Amino acid sequence: MDRFQELNAFIAVVESGGFSAAARTTGDSQPAVSKAIGALEKRLGVRLLNRSTRRVTLTDQGRQYYDRTKPLIDEIQDADSELTSSTLSVSGSIRIAASSTFGRLHVLPLIPDLLACNPGLQVDLVLSDIVRDMVEDRIDLAIRVGPVHEPEAVVRRVAVTPLVCVGSRGYFERRGIPKTPSELAEHNCLLYGGLTEEANWPFVGRDGRFRVPVRGNLSSNSVETIRAAVLAGVGIGLFAKVTIADELRDLEVISILEEFIGDVRDISLVWPKRRFVPARVRQVTDFFAEAIPRRT
């Protein structure tokens, strides 16, 4: 039996959850799908699927085999689509990862235009402040604010955004505005990064770079939480400007200590390193590479 037919049957069973559903997906008969799976398991010498009267599940070896073969089948289908497509639009699914706040503010508003330009595209947008493992989580494109610590990834920097130290007008009316970084010791500084009572914020002076220890009554592993608390007047926060730009423009918050801040954060589009990058991923990357800088 053809190996490609065996693989297609195996992937169809896994993704549809059963032999009957896989037969409907592939257009083959249920006995043909069962025969293909049996031939594949015999050739490999392992059981890939646990079969019961109610459902079909992967064995450990089956999960490993699926994880290795699914991207190969996808790449073959993408290559076929590239050669047979007669339009500039792309189709198929793409999984995009971005941090929660940046994604909500700057990626999600671009999705309608992306889909309008590519009606056949199916976008799965994953918003999380946790940096996702692109291979394990099957991320096709990640949009990152900050350094990218993945030597195997393909990184395309599309914009930069400075750090800003900000607080609400109400907070500064109550507590005063610090004129130097050292005065932050007398203020309630809200800390991004989770369970911690103290952090060191970076600044620049006449003698070069230095750090100032800061403390506050709220820390979180969510930028959205710190951002909301700053807007509510709880304390001072240190952000990439792109996550608070609208509020700065509308004067809801005030930027302070600007002459002491020199750090910037890259905004990058990241691909997992692999032999073949589908046309839809490349086209979506080009779309965001053009659209994101206009928002920063």
Salt bridges, closest charged atoms under 4 A:
GLU6 OE1 - ARG43 NH2 3.09
GLU15 OE2 - LYS70 NZ 2.99
GLU41 OE1 - ARG51 NH2 2.86
ASP67 OD1 - ARG63 NH1 3.65
ASP67 OD1 - ARG138 NH2 2.93
ASP74 OD1 - LYS70 NZ 3.09
ASP78 OD1 - ARG280 NH1 2.28
GLU82 OE2 - ARG282 NH2 3.06
ASP124 OD2 - ARG95 NE 2.77
ASP137 OD2 - ARG132 NE 2.98
ASP140 OD1 - ARG274 NH2 3.48
GLU150 OE2 - ARG144 NH2 2.82
GLU197 OE1 - ARG215 NH2 3.91
GLU198 OE1 - ARG215 NH1 3.44
GLU224 OE2 - ARG104 NH2 2.71
ASP246 OD1 - ARG249 NH2 2.20
GLU247 OE2 - ARG227 NH2 2.68
ASP263 OD1 - ARG209 NH1 2.61
ASP266 OD1 - ARG157 NH1 3.49
ASP286 OD1 - ARG156 NH1 2.84
GLU290 OE2 - ARG294 NH1 3.56
